[in-house]
């Protein structure tokens, strides 16, 4: 019998696939396989574009006398009932993993988004048949954005989807496994993001099977149709396979070589898990050291400042937040307020020293304790450090010298970090560096030898 496939929201180029929009599609339960892109519901919400506007940061579909909003609710409810029946029949639902999109349907002319009017809120997953009202695809599928992902189940019938479109795959949502309902049975992760969050997965629901796949960027719709058809045929072969009976394992020893192969697979699997753990550990060690290279070229609050604070922590300082400065350094040798500045093609000027001076003065008035000021500068950051000149202006150096502040280039801080990483257990080295930093008035220099 010929397989009947419905695609809702994606115009797939294949004779065996019926394409339709969310509103006009035939009944889902009249097909063997249904593919849905949840963004198809956005077209339904915009069917009368003149009615839509943003209120309180929410897409709002305004009320009109033709009953457009009631039609939207009715279509979504109908599709939910069809999907439930479709799954009850043991069929396959493929869903593109999209970030849930939320809209508010106004009940009258002057209506505005109201959290208490639950019946007026719709989202692009309201057609999906969750078992309980308390469950929400909005909480199950939080925002997650990226392109880097890995296939974790190469035996999945949808593995070909990832090999065929490796460079076009991206994700905009992921699965929150803690919010996943218990009735998502036989759950299987197919692929994970670089952050180890599921971005492709399958489970059984209402007697059928559901597969979530990440979207593609600019897909060839003919190729996509062919790949999906191959995946579907492979998957349906799995669905039709009988569950092995409980007594079957007692016959495994009768198959020559089968127990030995099971043992080999078990050993190799354990070896792979150990290697994965080692690789993960080494990657973390690498990342912990890689970050210090940013001292040579980065700038800004979210790139240079965090690694500078990490560097001072490595040197043995206790680093704390101390807004509006970029941090407070404390140690047995003394305390200091920290300021960090990166410049593309210029020197770090006196204005940054004055800013730090204000922070130190304000702190002294509040705490009655005088602290050192340490200004870390990354002047001419886009040049090779070997080709940079003086990274602080003469005015900044003179002011810091007179004010007993320390000016430290992030390049020299990088070299101090390397010294400590070379001898991580040398407490005397760290103490000496801390003393030198806190004792320096003006430009800090590396000791020769």
C-alpha positions in Angstrom: 0.0 0.0 0.0 1.3 3.4 -0.9 2.4 5.6 2.0 0.4 8.8 2.5 2.4 11.8 3.8 1.1 15.3 4.7 3.5 18.2 5.0 2.1 21.3 6.8 4.1 24.5 6.4 6.9 23.1 4.2 6.4 22.8 0.5 8.2 19.6 -0.2 8.8 18.6 -3.8 7.8 15.0 -4.1 4.9 13.2 -5.8 4.1 11.1 -2.7 3.8 14.1 -0.4 0.7 16.3 0.0 1.5 19.9 0.9 -0.9 22.2 2.7 -1.2 25.2 5.0 -2.3 24.8 8.6 -5.9 26.0 7.9 -6.7 24.3 4.6 -4.9 21.0 5.2 -6.9 17.7 5.0 -7.6 15.9 8.3 -4.3 14.8 9.9 -5.7 11.4 10.8 -6.2 10.6 7.1 -2.4 10.2 6.6 0.2 7.7 7.7 2.8 10.4 8.4 2.4 14.1 9.1 5.2 16.6 9.1 4.4 20.0 10.8 6.4 23.2 10.9 4.8 25.0 13.9 5.6 28.3 12.2 2.8 27.5 9.8 0.4 28.7 12.5 2.0 32.2 12.3 0.5 32.4 8.8 -2.9 31.6 10.3 -2.5 34.5 12.9 -1.6 36.9 10.1 -4.4 35.9 7.7 -5.7 39.4 8.2 -2.5 41.3 8.6 -4.4 44.6 9.2 -5.7 43.2 12.5 -2.3 42.4 14.0 -0.3 44.8 16.1 2.2 44.6 19.0 0.8 45.6 22.4 2.8 45.3 25.6 5.5 43.5 23.6 3.0 40.8 22.5 1.7 40.1 19.0 -2.0 40.9 19.3 -4.8 39.9 16.8 -7.5 42.6 17.2 -11.2 41.8 17.3 -13.3 42.1 14.2 -16.9 41.4 13.4 -16.2 38.5 11.0 -15.1 36.3 13.8 -11.5 35.8 12.7 -10.2 35.1 16.2 -12.9 32.5 16.9 -11.9 30.8 13.6 -8.2 30.7 14.7 -9.2 29.0 18.0 -11.5 26.6 16.2 -8.8 25.6 13.6 -6.2 25.0 16.3 -8.6 23.0 18.4 -9.6 20.9 15.4 -6.0 20.2 14.6 -5.3 19.2 18.2 -8.2 16.6 18.1 -7.0 15.3 14.7 -3.4 15.0 16.0 -4.5 13.0 19.0 -6.6 10.7 16.9 -3.7 10.4 14.4 -1.3 9.3 17.2 -4.0 6.9 18.7 -3.8 5.1 15.3 -0.1 4.4 15.9 1.2 6.8 13.3 4.3 9.0 12.9 4.4 12.7 13.5 7.5 14.7 12.6 7.7 18.2 14.0 10.3 20.9 13.2 11.7 22.1 16.5 10.8 25.8 16.7 10.8 28.3 19.5 7.2 28.6 20.7 5.5 31.8 19.3 2.8 33.4 21.4 -0.1 35.7 20.5 -3.1 37.2 22.1 -6.6 37.1 20.5 -8.7 40.1 21.5 -12.3 39.4 22.5 -13.6 42.9 21.9 -12.5 46.2 20.3 -10.6 47.6 23.2 -9.2 44.4 24.6 -5.5 44.2 25.4 -3.2 41.3 26.5 -4.3 40.1 29.9 -2.6 37.1 31.6 -5.8 36.2 33.3 -7.7 35.6 30.1 -6.1 32.2 29.4 -8.5 31.3 26.6 -7.3 34.3 24.6 -3.7 33.2 24.5 -2.5 30.9 21.7 0.9 29.6 20.8 2.3 27.7 17.8 2.2 24.4 19.7 -1.4 24.6 20.9 -2.3 21.9 18.3 0.1 19.4 20.0 -1.9 17.0 22.3 -0.3 17.2 25.7 -2.1 15.1 28.3 -2.6 17.7 31.0 -3.4 21.4 30.9 -0.6 22.2 33.3 1.9 21.0 30.7 3.2 23.6 28.2 5.4 23.3 25.2 6.6 26.8 26.1 8.3 25.5 29.3 9.3 22.2 27.6 11.0 24.0 24.7 12.9 27.0 26.0 15.0 29.3 23.8 18.3 27.9 22.6 20.2 29.3 19.7 23.1 28.0 17.7 24.5 25.9 14.9 26.9 23.5 16.5 25.3 20.1 17.3 26.3 16.5 17.3 24.5 13.3 16.5 24.4 11.1 19.6 22.3 8.2 18.1 23.9 7.2 14.8 21.6 4.2 14.6 18.5 6.5 14.6 16.5 6.2 11.4 16.8 10.0 11.2 20.6 10.0 11.3 20.7 10.6 7.5 18.9 14.0 8.1 22.0 15.2 9.9 24.6 13.8 7.5 22.8 15.1 4.5 22.3 18.7 5.8 25.2 19.1 8.2 26.1 22.6 7.2 22.5 23.9 7.0 21.3 22.8 10.4 20.7 25.2 13.2 18.5 25.3 16.3 16.4 28.0 17.9 15.0 25.9 20.8 16.0 22.9 22.8 14.4 20.5 25.2 14.3 21.2 28.9 14.5 17.6 30.1 13.4 18.5 33.7 10.1 19.9 32.2 9.6 16.8 30.0 6.3 15.1 30.9 6.6 11.5 32.3 4.2 10.2 29.6 6.7 10.9 26.8 7.5 7.2 26.6 10.6 5.5 25.1 12.3 8.9 25.0 15.4 8.9 22.8 17.8 11.8 22.2 18.9 11.9 18.6 21.2 15.0 18.6 22.5 17.5 21.2 23.7 21.1 21.0 27.3 21.9 21.9 25.9 22.7 25.4 24.7 19.1 25.6 21.0 20.0 25.3 18.7 17.8 23.2 17.8 19.5 19.9 16.5 16.4 18.1 14.6 13.6 19.9 11.8 11.1 19.6 9.2 9.6 22.0 6.0 7.7 22.0 2.8 9.6 22.7 -0.9 8.5 22.6 0.1 5.2 20.9 2.1 6.9 18.1 5.6 8.2 17.6 6.7 11.8 17.6 10.1 13.0 16.2 11.4 16.5 16.7 14.1 17.7 14.2 16.0 21.0 14.0 15.2 23.3 11.1 17.3 23.9 8.0 18.6 27.1 6.5 17.6 27.5 2.8 17.0 23.8 2.1 16.7 22.2 -1.3 13.1 21.2 -1.0 13.5 18.3 -3.5 16.5 16.9 -1.6 14.8 17.5 1.7 11.8 15.5 0.6 13.9 12.6 -0.6 16.0 12.5 2.6 12.9 12.7 4.8 11.2 9.9 2.8 14.2 7.6 3.3 14.2 8.4 7.1 10.4 7.8 7.3 10.7 4.4 5.5 13.5 3.4 7.8 11.5 4.5 10.8 8.3 2.8 9.8 10.3 -0.4 9.5 11.2 0.0 13.2 7.6 0.8 14.2 6.4 -2.4 12.6 9.0 -4.6 14.3 7.6 -6.7 17.2 8.7 -6.2 20.7 11.1 -9.1 21.6 9.4 -11.4 24.1 10.7 -11.8 27.7 11.8 -15.4 27.1 14.0 -14.6 24.0 17.3 -13.9 25.9 17.5 -17.5 27.0 18.0 -18.4 23.3 20.9 -16.0 22.7 23.6 -18.5 23.7 22.3 -20.8 21.0 23.5 -18.4 18.3 27.2 -19.1 17.7 29.4 -16.1 18.5 26.5 -13.8 19.6 27.4 -13.8 23.4 31.0 -12.9 22.5 29.9 -10.1 20.3 27.7 -8.7 23.1 30.7 -8.8 25.4 32.9 -7.0 22.8 30.2 -4.4 22.4 29.9 -3.9 26.1 33.7 -3.5 26.5 34.0 -1.1 23.6 31.1 0.9 24.9 32.7 1.2 28.3 36.0 2.1 26.7 34.2 4.8 24.6 32.6 6.2 27.7 35.9 6.4 29.5 37.5 8.1 26.4 34.6 10.6 26.2 35.1 11.4 29.9 38.9 11.9 29.3 38.2 14.1 26.2 35.7 16.2 28.1 38.2 16.6 31.0 41.0 17.6 28.6 38.7 20.0 26.7 37.8 21.7 29.9 41.5 22.0 30.9 42.2 23.4 27.4 39.4 26.0 27.7 40.6 27.0 31.2 44.0 27.9 29.7 42.8 29.1 26.2 40.9 31.9 27.8 44.0 33.7 28.9 45.0 34.3 25.2 42.1 36.9 25.3 44.4 39.1 27.4 46.3 39.8 24.2 43.5 41.0 22.0 40.1 41.4 23.6 38.2 44.3 25.0 34.9 45.0 26.8 32.8 44.0 29.7 32.0 40.6 28.5 35.3 39.5 27.0 38.3 41.2 28.4 37.1 42.0 31.9 36.1 38.4 33.0 39.4 36.9 31.9 41.4 39.7 33.7 39.5 38.9 36.9 40.2 35.2 36.4 43.9 36.1 35.9 44.1 37.9 39.2 42.3 35.0 40.9 45.0 32.7 39.5 47.7 35.0 41.0 46.1 34.4 44.4 43.9 37.4 44.8 40.3 37.0 46.1 38.3 38.7 43.4 34.9 40.3 44.2 32.4 42.4 42.5 32.7 46.1 43.4 30.5 48.1 41.0 30.9 50.6 39.4 34.6 49.5 39.2 35.5 46.3 37.4 36.3 44.4 40.5 38.0 44.4 44.0 41.2 42.4 44.7 41.9 41.3 48.2 44.9 39.4 49.6 47.1 39.2 52.7 49.4 41.8 51.0 46.6 44.4 50.5 43.6 45.3 48.5 42.9 47.1 45.3 40.1 48.3 43.0 40.4 47.2 39.4 39.6 48.9 36.1 40.0 47.4 32.7 40.2 49.1 29.3 40.9 47.9 25.7 41.7 50.2 22.8 41.7 49.1 19.1 44.4 51.4 17.7 45.2 53.9 20.4 46.8 54.2 23.9 44.8 54.0 27.1 44.6 57.6 28.2 44.4 59.5 31.5 40.6 59.6 31.6 40.5 56.0 32.6 42.9 56.7 35.4 40.6 59.5 36.6 37.6 57.2 36.5 39.4 54.7 38.7 40.6 57.5 41.0 36.9 58.4 41.6 36.1 54.8 42.4 38.9 54.6 44.9 38.0 57.9 46.6 34.3 56.9 46.9 35.3 53.5 48.3 37.6 55.2 50.9 34.7 57.5 52.0 32.4 54.5 52.5 34.8 52.0 54.0 37.4 54.3 55.7 40.1 52.2 54.0 42.5 53.3 51.3 42.9 50.8 48.5 45.3 50.6 45.6 44.1 51.4 42.1 45.2 48.9 39.4 44.4 49.9 35.8 44.8 47.1 33.3 45.1 48.4 29.7 45.1 46.6 26.3 46.2 49.4 24.0 46.6 48.8 20.3 44.9 45.5 20.9 44.5 44.7 17.2 48.3 44.7 16.6 50.8 41.9 17.4 52.0 42.7 20.9 55.6 42.6 19.6 54.7 45.6 17.4 53.0 47.7 20.0 54.5 50.8 21.5 53.8 52.3 24.9 50.2 51.3 25.7 49.5 54.1 28.2 49.8 57.8 27.4 52.5 59.8 29.2 49.7 61.7 31.0 48.3 58.4 32.3 51.7 57.2 33.5 52.5 60.5 35.2 49.1 60.6 37.0 49.3 57.0 38.1 52.8 57.5 39.4 51.8 60.5 41.5 48.6 58.9 42.6 50.3 55.6 43.6 48.3 53.6 41.1 49.6 50.7 39.2 49.3 50.6 35.4 49.5 47.1 34.0 49.3 46.0 30.4 47.2 43.0 29.7 50.2 41.6 27.8 52.3 41.7 30.9 49.4 40.2 32.9 49.4 37.4 30.3 53.1 36.7 31.0 52.5 36.7 34.8 49.7 34.1 34.2 52.1 32.0 32.1 54.7 32.1 34.9 52.1 30.8 37.4 50.7 28.2 35.1 54.3 26.9 34.6 54.7 26.6 38.4 51.1 26.2 39.8 52.2 25.0 43.2 54.8 27.8 43.7 53.1 29.9 46.4 56.1 32.1 46.9 56.0 33.2 43.2 52.3 34.2 43.5 53.1 36.1 46.7 56.0 38.0 45.1 53.8 39.0 42.1 51.0 40.3 44.4 53.5 42.3 46.4 55.1 43.8 43.3 51.7 44.8 41.8 50.5 46.4 45.0 53.9 48.2 45.5 54.1 49.6 41.9 53.4 53.3 41.4 53.1 53.9 37.7 53.9 51.4 35.0 54.5 47.8 36.1 57.4 46.0 34.4 58.4 42.4 34.3 61.5 41.5 36.3 64.4 40.5 34.1 65.6 36.9 34.4 
